[in-house]
Amino acid sequence: MAEPGLADVVARLRAAGSVFAEEEAALLLAAAPTAAELEETLGRRVAGEPLELVLGWVDLEGVRVALEASVFVPRRRSGLLVREAARLARSPAVVVDLCCGSGALGAALLARVGGLDLHAADVDPAAVRCARRNLGPTATVHRGDLFAALPRELAGRVGLVLANAPYVPTREIATMPPEARDHEPLVALDGGADGLDVHRRIAADAGAWLAPGGHLVLETSARQAARTAALVAAAGLAARVVRDADLDATVVVGTAR
Ligand SMILES: C[S@@+](CC[C@H](N)C(=O)[O-])C[C@H]1O[C@@H](n2cnc3c(N)ncnc32)[C@H](O)[C@@H]1O
C-alpha cells in the first residue's frame, strides 16, 4: 500500500472538519510507520476520535502523558492548575491529585517540583490504570470515591490537594463537541445539575485532609468560579479565584486557616 502524502492527509482531515489539519497530518504521519497504520489512525481521526487518543499521548506543560481509550484527555487550560499548584507546593509535602484521570496533572507537577509524596486517586478503573502507567513509582495511585480512596493516615497531613473534577452541568453535555461527548466517559464530565456536585463534596471534605496552611486548588470555569469559591469559603477555607486569559483557564484556591 502506498503511503498517502501530506497533502492527501491534510485534505481528508480538512474534509472531516479538522481546524488544525496541517498540524494533525504531520503528527499522524510521524506516528505511523507504515501506510496501513496511517490508514488506520487517519480513519479513526476522520471518524471523530480525539487526536490525542488516536496518537496515544498528549503534552501537558511540556510533559508527555500516555492516554488510552475512554480516559479523559487532559486540556491545555489545566496548565494553570499545574502552575498554581507548583507555586504553592512546599517540598517535602504530601500532595493529592483527586480525580486524577490519566495522572497528567500530578505528572506535570512532579516535573516542576521535587520531593513531593504524591497520591493520585480516581473512581474509574481505566483512569487508575493509565495514571499508574504515567506516574510509575513516583506516586501511589488509589482507586475510589474522592477522599475515601486515600489512606486514613493522610488525614490532616496533606499540604496540597489539586483537582480537575467534572464540572459540566448535566444538561450541557449534549452540546459538548462530539470528541468529548462520544469518546470521554460521562463520569469524567458530568458535574450534576449545576455542574458543582463534585466541587461541593471536595470542598466540604478538604478541611479534614489538609494540614494547617495547606491548599486546595480546584479547576472551574469563569462562569462557575464565584460559586466554586463560595463552596470553598463555606467549608471554612480562605478562597480566591485565579484566572489566566491566555489559557482561558480559571482555578479556585482554598487555604486552610
Ligand atoms: C475532568 S476529568 C479530569 C482528569 C484529570 N484530572 C485531568 O485533568 O486530565 C475528571 C476525572 O474525575 C474522575 N471522577 C469523577 N467522579 C469521581 C469521584 N466521585 N471520585 C473519584 N474520581 C472521580 C473521573 O473518572 C475522571 O477521570
The ligand as an SDF file (V2000), in Angstrom:
LIG
                    3D

 27 29  0  0  0  0  0  0  0  0999 V2000
  -12.4380   16.1220   34.0750 C   0  0  0  0  0  0  0  0  0  0  0  0
  -11.6570   14.5500   34.3260 S   0  0  0  0  0  0  0  0  0  0  0  0
  -10.0320   15.1340   34.7830 C   0  0  0  0  0  0  0  0  0  0  0  0
   -8.9650   14.1160   34.7750 C   0  0  0  0  0  0  0  0  0  0  0  0
   -7.5660   14.6970   35.0730 C   0  0  0  0  0  0  0  0  0  0  0  0
   -7.5420   15.3450   36.3650 N   0  0  0  0  0  0  0  0  0  0  0  0
   -7.1530   15.6790   34.0030 C   0  0  0  0  0  0  0  0  0  0  0  0
   -7.2420   16.8900   34.2000 O   0  0  0  0  0  0  0  0  0  0  0  0
   -6.7650   15.2150   32.9240 O   0  0  0  0  0  0  0  0  0  0  0  0
  -12.4000   14.1030   35.8670 C   0  0  0  0  0  0  0  0  0  0  0  0
  -11.9600   12.7500   36.4690 C   0  0  0  0  0  0  0  0  0  0  0  0
  -12.6940   12.6020   37.7010 O   0  0  0  0  0  0  0  0  0  0  0  0
  -12.9880   11.2430   37.9080 C   0  0  0  0  0  0  0  0  0  0  0  0
  -14.0860   11.1800   38.8740 N   0  0  0  0  0  0  0  0  0  0  0  0
  -15.3820   11.5430   38.6890 C   0  0  0  0  0  0  0  0  0  0  0  0
  -16.0890   11.3700   39.8170 N   0  0  0  0  0  0  0  0  0  0  0  0
  -15.2070   10.9000   40.7520 C   0  0  0  0  0  0  0  0  0  0  0  0
  -15.3340   10.5170   42.1310 C   0  0  0  0  0  0  0  0  0  0  0  0
  -16.5110   10.5940   42.7770 N   0  0  0  0  0  0  0  0  0  0  0  0
  -14.2290   10.0820   42.7710 N   0  0  0  0  0  0  0  0  0  0  0  0
  -13.0350    9.9940   42.1270 C   0  0  0  0  0  0  0  0  0  0  0  0
  -12.8530   10.3120   40.8090 N   0  0  0  0  0  0  0  0  0  0  0  0
  -13.9310   10.7780   40.1440 C   0  0  0  0  0  0  0  0  0  0  0  0
  -13.2850   10.7330   36.5120 C   0  0  0  0  0  0  0  0  0  0  0  0
  -13.1690    9.3450   36.4360 O   0  0  0  0  0  0  0  0  0  0  0  0
  -12.2580   11.4940   35.6590 C   0  0  0  0  0  0  0  0  0  0  0  0
  -11.1020   10.7330   35.4870 O   0  0  0  0  0  0  0  0  0  0  0  0
  1  2  1  0
  2  3  1  0
  2 10  1  0
  3  4  1  0
  4  5  1  0
  5  6  1  0
  5  7  1  0
  7  8  2  0
  7  9  1  0
 10 11  1  0
 11 12  1  0
 11 26  1  0
 12 13  1  0
 13 14  1  0
 13 24  1  0
 14 15  1  0
 14 23  1  0
 15 16  2  0
 16 17  1  0
 17 18  1  0
 17 23  2  0
 18 19  1  0
 18 20  2  0
 20 21  1  0
 21 22  2  0
 22 23  1  0
 24 25  1  0
 24 26  1  0
 26 27  1  0
M  CHG  2   2   1   9  -1
M  END
$$$$
